[in-house]
């Protein structure tokens, strides 16, 4: 996802949300999740993967790669290779949840699935869950594999809930993740799956980091912090800084953490009628009484404190190489 925004204000607002749609399911229980990520597209997925795998509240059952036009073809395979590099080399995890290849192309239409190992994994993994005990699917890239799971097995929607980063706001419209598979999003909106969406405007308001903020957070925070800072800095000078001369005030947004923050109960949200979507990504009124929970705010102060605390704790007990790999994950071929 690529949008611009203002620096984070770090306001301390906190609302715990509960239930099948809203927030953490049980204050003391681990939360079973699967992540679908277009890691390698830019830098925010790397932060989300790090947070996901270090946060003990999550029971991570698997991570599925997703395609994006900025990832070398075949994009699902390339994203998987980057995912393995992030988990095994950058985070130093010899033991980790399954990493699965997702689809490399968008759906041809909103009715026909595109099969991949990721789709089969999603369907099979969901079978241990029920309507009253749902698997949470975090979707921070193209919706291809999740939509294909719904189209392949209509009962999938009775066993999962979907938390998606996408759309600019509740009015719909063009956005990177949505654009990368419009038909897949149409299939999800038309389904009965419980759906939460973290839109770009909420991300910009809460998850923007300036160059100075990112440096202060990460530059001296062990091997993992140094890696994330290197990626942020390289991305900033490539995508944000050009033509701005000595102006470093414009931030970048760590978009995808909004999905994790929701599941951890660190967001506010409201519920609106569930729309349909045209091919141009604009909304039309839905024909059912189904709803969508839209995230409106993130308690970024609490989220970043949690993220950094977990980063420090992990590096105190695990040896992570400071080896220079000579490449950035968002530029891996």
C-alpha positions, 0 to 999 in steps of 0.5 A, spaced: 500 500 500 502 506 498 499 513 500 502 519 504 500 522 511 502 526 517 507 524 522 504 520 528 501 524 534 502 518 539 496 520 542 494 515 548 487 512 546 485 505 548 479 501 546 478 494 547 474 490 542 471 483 543 467 478 539 467 475 533 468 481 529 471 486 534 478 485 537 482 480 541 477 474 542 479 473 550 484 477 554 488 470 556 488 466 550 492 465 544 489 467 538 490 463 532 491 466 525 494 466 518 497 471 515 497 473 507 502 478 505 505 481 499 512 481 502 517 484 498 512 490 495 515 495 500 517 495 507 511 495 511 510 487 511 516 486 514 514 490 520 508 486 520 511 479 520 516 481 525 511 483 530 506 477 528 512 472 530 514 475 536 508 477 539 506 471 544 499 472 544 498 470 536 498 462 535 501 463 528 499 457 524 502 459 517 504 465 513 502 465 505 505 469 500 501 474 496 502 477 489 503 484 487 505 488 480 512 490 484 514 483 485 518 480 480 514 474 476 512 469 478 510 474 484 507 468 489 514 464 488 518 471 489 514 473 495 515 466 498 522 467 497 523 473 500 518 471 506 523 465 507 529 470 507 525 475 512 523 469 517 530 465 517 535 470 515 533 477 518 529 474 524 534 468 525 528 463 526 530 456 525 523 453 527 517 457 525 510 456 522 509 454 515 511 459 510 506 457 503 506 460 496 500 463 494 497 465 487 501 469 482 496 472 478 489 476 480 482 472 479 479 472 472 472 474 475 469 474 482 466 467 481 472 463 479 478 461 484 485 461 482 488 455 486 495 455 489 498 451 495 496 457 499 489 456 498 489 449 499 492 451 506 487 456 508 481 451 507 485 445 510 487 449 516 480 452 517 477 445 518 479 445 525 475 451 527 467 453 527 462 458 527 464 460 535 471 459 534 474 462 528 480 462 525 483 469 524 486 471 517 490 477 516 490 479 509 495 485 508 496 484 500 492 482 494 486 478 496 486 472 491 488 466 496 483 468 501 477 469 496 479 463 492 478 459 499 471 462 499 470 460 492 473 453 493 469 451 499 463 455 501 463 453 508 470 456 509 466 463 511 463 459 517 470 458 520 474 464 519 474 471 520 478 476 515 481 482 517 484 486 511 488 492 510 485 496 504 481 502 501 482 509 503 476 509 507 469 507 508 467 510 502 471 505 497 475 508 492 482 506 489 487 503 493 494 498 492 491 492 495 484 492 492 487 494 486 491 488 485 485 483 485 479 487 484 475 481 483 477 477 489 475 483 493 468 483 490 468 476 492 469 477 499 464 483 500 459 478 496 460 473 501 458 471 508 465 472 511 465 476 518 470 482 515 474 488 518 477 493 514 483 497 516 483 503 511 489 507 509 486 514 512 486 510 519 493 508 517 496 515 515 493 518 522 496 513 527 501 509 523 506 514 520 513 515 522 518 520 520 525 519 518 527 521 525 522 517 529 524 511 525 531 512 527 530 513 534 526 507 534 530 502 531 537 504 529 541 502 535 536 496 537 540 490 535 540 486 529 533 486 527 532 493 529 538 495 524 535 491 519 528 494 519 531 501 520 536 500 514 530 498 510 526 504 512 531 509 510 533 506 503 525 506 502 524 513 504 530 516 500 527 512 494 520 513 495 519 519 499 525 524 499 526 525 492 525 532 490 524 535 497 531 538 498 532 539 505 525 537 507 525 531 511 518 532 515 514 527 510 513 521 514 512 514 511 506 509 513 507 502 516 500 500 514 500 493 515 500 493 523 493 496 523 491 489 522 495 486 528 493 492 532 486 490 531 486 483 533 490 485 539 485 490 541 489 496 540 484 499 535 477 503 535 472 501 530 465 502 527 460 498 524 457 500 517 452 496 512 456 492 507 457 494 500 458 491 494 463 494 489 464 496 482 470 494 478 472 501 479 473 500 486 467 504 488 462 502 492 454 500 491 449 499 496 449 492 498 443 487 497 443 484 504 443 486 512 451 484 512 456 489 515 463 491 515 467 493 521 471 499 519 477 501 524 477 508 525 483 509 530 489 505 533 493 506 539 499 507 536 503 509 543 501 502 546 502 498 539 509 501 538 511 500 545 509 493 545 513 492 538 519 495 541 519 491 547 518 484 544 524 486 539 528 487 545 526 481 549 527 476 543 534 479 541 536 478 549 534 470 548 536 469 541 542 470 537 541 474 530 546 475 525 548 482 524 551 479 517 550 484 511 546 481 506 548 486 500 540 487 498 534 490 501 528 485 501 523 490 498 528 489 492 530 482 492 529 479 485 
